[in-house]
Amino acid sequence: MTSLPTSAQTPKSNVRIDAWLWAIRAYKTRSAATTACRAGHVRINGNPVKASQSVIIGDTIRVRQPGFERILEVRRLIAKRVGAEAASHCFTDHTPERPAAPALGLPQRDRGAGRPTKKDRRDMQKLKGQ
């Protein structure tokens, strides 16, 4: 197990939610995490939060991102951004697995087969129902 740097190991009693989300690499920048909190995309224990709200160990955080929602449980408080491996020890991910994209049943051309012919195009349109 990789340990956190000593500056990140000191237990802080209050860590802001935007700083924690940035530190665990849920968002690329702290301002993006702050914006997500303001927009209502972040919830702690089911309640919408402001960016300045403190996080405590054991909280369940729901982060809505494009296309899915992540469910994270706080295991360790950190306020400084650390490496990806060290950050993964600070939370437990309870996000359900995303379903695979449904296959549309469209015909697939072999790679390098060139452009579809007029007949191929008509067959594809007939299959789509156009």
C-alpha positions as CSV (number, residue, x, y, z in Angstrom):
1,M,0.0,0.0,0.0
2,T,1.4,3.4,-1.0
3,S,1.4,5.9,1.8
4,L,0.4,9.5,1.4
5,P,3.0,12.3,1.7
6,T,3.4,13.5,5.3
7,S,1.7,16.8,4.5
8,A,-1.4,14.9,3.3
9,Q,-1.3,12.4,6.2
10,T,-2.0,15.0,8.9
11,P,-5.6,14.4,9.9
12,K,-7.7,17.6,9.3
13,S,-10.9,17.8,11.1
14,N,-12.5,19.8,8.3
15,V,-11.9,19.4,4.6
16,R,-14.1,21.2,2.1
17,I,-16.0,19.0,-0.3
18,D,-14.6,20.8,-3.4
19,A,-11.1,20.4,-2.1
20,W,-11.6,16.7,-1.3
21,L,-13.2,15.9,-4.7
22,W,-10.2,17.7,-6.4
23,A,-7.7,15.9,-4.2
24,I,-9.1,12.4,-5.0
25,R,-9.1,13.3,-8.7
26,A,-12.8,13.3,-9.3
27,Y,-12.4,16.6,-11.0
28,K,-9.4,18.0,-12.9
29,T,-9.4,21.4,-11.2
30,R,-10.7,22.7,-7.9
31,S,-12.8,25.3,-9.7
32,A,-14.5,22.5,-11.7
33,A,-15.4,20.8,-8.4
34,T,-16.7,24.1,-7.0
35,T,-18.8,24.7,-10.1
36,A,-20.2,21.2,-9.8
37,C,-21.2,21.8,-6.2
38,R,-22.9,25.1,-7.1
39,A,-24.8,23.4,-10.0
40,G,-26.2,20.8,-7.6
41,H,-24.2,17.8,-9.1
42,V,-22.7,16.9,-5.7
43,R,-24.7,15.4,-2.8
44,I,-23.5,14.3,0.7
45,N,-25.7,11.7,2.3
46,G,-28.5,12.6,-0.2
47,N,-28.5,16.3,0.4
48,P,-27.2,18.9,-2.1
49,V,-24.2,20.8,-0.8
50,K,-22.3,24.0,-1.1
51,A,-18.6,23.9,-2.0
52,S,-17.6,25.0,1.5
53,Q,-19.3,22.2,3.3
54,S,-17.0,19.9,5.3
55,V,-16.6,16.2,4.7
56,I,-16.3,13.7,7.4
57,I,-15.1,10.0,7.3
58,G,-18.1,7.7,6.5
59,D,-20.0,10.2,4.3
60,T,-21.6,9.0,1.1
61,I,-21.0,11.3,-1.7
62,R,-22.9,11.2,-5.0
63,V,-21.1,13.0,-7.9
64,R,-23.2,13.4,-11.1
65,Q,-20.9,13.4,-14.2
66,P,-21.9,13.4,-17.8
67,G,-23.7,10.1,-18.5
68,F,-23.5,8.5,-15.0
69,E,-23.4,9.1,-11.3
70,R,-20.5,8.1,-9.0
71,I,-21.2,6.9,-5.5
72,L,-18.1,7.4,-3.2
73,E,-17.7,6.7,0.5
74,V,-15.1,8.8,2.4
75,R,-12.4,6.7,4.0
76,R,-9.7,9.3,4.5
77,L,-9.6,13.1,4.5
78,I,-7.1,14.8,2.3
79,A,-6.9,18.4,1.1
80,K,-3.8,18.2,-1.1
81,R,-3.8,16.5,-4.5
82,V,-1.8,13.3,-4.5
83,G,-1.0,10.6,-7.0
84,A,-3.8,8.5,-8.4
85,E,-2.8,5.3,-6.5
86,A,-2.6,7.2,-3.2
87,A,-5.9,9.0,-3.9
88,S,-7.7,5.7,-4.5
89,H,-7.1,4.8,-0.8
90,C,-9.1,7.8,0.4
91,F,-12.4,6.6,-0.9
92,T,-14.5,3.4,-1.6
93,D,-16.2,3.5,-4.9
94,H,-19.8,2.0,-4.7
95,T,-20.7,3.1,-8.2
96,P,-22.8,0.4,-10.0
97,E,-21.3,-1.0,-13.2
98,R,-22.6,0.9,-16.2
99,P,-24.6,-1.2,-18.7
100,A,-23.0,-1.8,-22.1
101,A,-24.2,0.4,-24.9
102,P,-27.0,-1.3,-26.8
103,A,-26.1,-2.7,-30.2
104,L,-28.2,-1.0,-32.8
105,G,-28.0,-3.9,-35.2
106,L,-26.5,-1.9,-38.0
107,P,-24.4,-3.7,-40.4
108,Q,-20.6,-3.3,-39.9
109,R,-18.4,-2.9,-42.9
110,D,-15.0,-4.6,-42.9
111,R,-12.2,-2.2,-42.2
112,G,-10.7,-0.9,-45.4
113,A,-13.6,-2.1,-47.5
114,G,-14.1,1.5,-48.9
115,R,-17.2,3.6,-49.2
116,P,-20.6,1.9,-49.2
117,T,-22.0,1.4,-52.7
118,K,-25.5,2.8,-53.6
119,K,-27.0,-0.6,-53.0
120,D,-25.3,-0.8,-49.5
121,R,-26.6,2.6,-48.7
122,R,-30.2,1.6,-49.6
123,D,-29.9,-1.6,-47.6
124,M,-28.7,0.4,-44.5
125,Q,-31.6,2.9,-44.9
126,K,-34.1,0.1,-45.2
127,L,-32.7,-1.5,-42.1
128,K,-32.9,1.8,-40.2
129,G,-36.5,2.2,-41.4
130,Q,-36.0,5.3,-43.5
